[in-house]
Amino acid sequence: MKALILAGGLATRLRPLSCTRPKILFPILNKPLLQWTFEKLAKNKIDEVILAVNRQTEVAIRQHRIPRNGLRIKYSRDPFKKPLGSGGPIKKAEKLLGHDSPFLALNGDIFTDVNYLELSKRHEEEKAVATITLTRVEDPSRYGVAELAKDNHITRFVEKPLKKDAPSNLINAGVYMLSPEIFDYIPKGKTVSIERDVFTRLAKEGRLYGYVFDGLWFDIGKPEDYLQINRTLLNSLKHQREPKAGKRREIKSPVAIDKGVSIGRDSIIGPITVLGRNVSVGRNVHIRNSIVLPETVISDSSSIDGAIIGENVAIGKGVRISKGCILGDYVRIKDNVTLTERVTICPGKEVSENVLVSIGECQ
């Protein structure tokens, strides 16, 4: 079976972190999201993956050299300066996907434990053109929402309704089984929304079905979502043996610490903390509820609480970084600087005094 991963989005809500990396390569417990996805696809008997990407994302993926887990990987590239939406890339990949059998399609920013084999079986049993994986959320207004009949037929599909107008709390989980007939519903070379332009039409024709799923599912579209998936997975590991911290250092489980990390004495790491490869932590540093990406240096007597710190960041001595702060890659924070809550610093900026509001416009 083939799978199409839709990975061409700009991830504007994840700036400044997405200024320098595509969403599909965001690390989760120090492993890129795409690597998690490849591993799951391989376990579900997928043998070929087509990545629908823009040029920059393709280059970044190739540079990362992510293990393929036996998968054959091909690329379908969006036209330069002409995004095709969520439906156009499916049509563009038509020749690579072929017309022989149904295929799996999934959004590249989804982390889930959906059983793809069960989804495929259900799709074929119901002879659907499209089967959408549905999951329940408290507030469906951010998503496409389905009204589901008893026979799993989706009678109505509404994209991002007001909460009071939502027909249910069953939302589009971004994982689909699609029959080759789907290509007939998508015009070639056009910007098409699979949700608004295709699913709504299929629902009216009675050819759209739902597969309700109650397991692990995260959309990492916003920084708080990205923090939450790391937090959830860390908590699932909390009974594992704690990492060795060394003399006069304290590690409060759960944490994930990658290779090459150094931690100075009298420092406290955790709980709910991820330290990426080769992160250097000085003396008397406190880090909790935070993600620190690779190659970052945190100097003595600094504290980080509830923040996301980008790659190759340099944090001086006595720095205080508060909840909700996000630092882009290559940021430089001078000694004794305080960043108040929810400050964002765009990549490459240097900060030498206290910050109350975000710095820079990330493009």
Secondary structure as GFF3:
##gff-version 3
##sequence-region A 1 363
A	DSSP	beta_strand	2	6	.	.	.	ID=ss1
A	DSSP	three_ten_helix	12	14	.	.	.	ID=ss2
A	DSSP	three_ten_helix	17	19	.	.	.	ID=ss3
A	DSSP	three_ten_helix	23	25	.	.	.	ID=ss4
A	DSSP	beta_strand	27	28	.	.	.	ID=ss5
A	DSSP	beta_strand	31	32	.	.	.	ID=ss6
A	DSSP	alpha_helix	33	43	.	.	.	ID=ss7
A	DSSP	beta_strand	48	53	.	.	.	ID=ss8
A	DSSP	alpha_helix	55	64	.	.	.	ID=ss9
A	DSSP	beta_strand	72	77	.	.	.	ID=ss10
A	DSSP	alpha_helix	88	92	.	.	.	ID=ss11
A	DSSP	alpha_helix	94	97	.	.	.	ID=ss12
A	DSSP	beta_strand	103	107	.	.	.	ID=ss13
A	DSSP	beta_strand	110	112	.	.	.	ID=ss14
A	DSSP	alpha_helix	116	126	.	.	.	ID=ss15
A	DSSP	beta_strand	130	136	.	.	.	ID=ss16
A	DSSP	three_ten_helix	140	142	.	.	.	ID=ss17
A	DSSP	beta_strand	144	148	.	.	.	ID=ss18
A	DSSP	beta_strand	154	159	.	.	.	ID=ss19
A	DSSP	three_ten_helix	163	165	.	.	.	ID=ss20
A	DSSP	beta_strand	170	178	.	.	.	ID=ss21
A	DSSP	three_ten_helix	180	185	.	.	.	ID=ss22
A	DSSP	pi_helix	194	199	.	.	.	ID=ss23
A	DSSP	alpha_helix	200	205	.	.	.	ID=ss24
A	DSSP	beta_strand	208	212	.	.	.	ID=ss25
A	DSSP	beta_strand	217	219	.	.	.	ID=ss26
A	DSSP	alpha_helix	223	236	.	.	.	ID=ss27
A	DSSP	beta_strand	250	251	.	.	.	ID=ss28
A	DSSP	beta_strand	255	257	.	.	.	ID=ss29
A	DSSP	beta_strand	262	263	.	.	.	ID=ss30
A	DSSP	beta_strand	268	269	.	.	.	ID=ss31
A	DSSP	beta_strand	273	275	.	.	.	ID=ss32
A	DSSP	beta_strand	280	281	.	.	.	ID=ss33
A	DSSP	beta_strand	286	288	.	.	.	ID=ss34
A	DSSP	beta_strand	290	292	.	.	.	ID=ss35
A	DSSP	beta_strand	297	298	.	.	.	ID=ss36
A	DSSP	beta_strand	303	305	.	.	.	ID=ss37
A	DSSP	beta_strand	308	309	.	.	.	ID=ss38
A	DSSP	beta_strand	314	315	.	.	.	ID=ss39
A	DSSP	beta_strand	320	321	.	.	.	ID=ss40
A	DSSP	beta_strand	326	327	.	.	.	ID=ss41
A	DSSP	beta_strand	332	333	.	.	.	ID=ss42
A	DSSP	beta_strand	338	339	.	.	.	ID=ss43
A	DSSP	beta_strand	344	345	.	.	.	ID=ss44
A	DSSP	beta_strand	350	351	.	.	.	ID=ss45
###
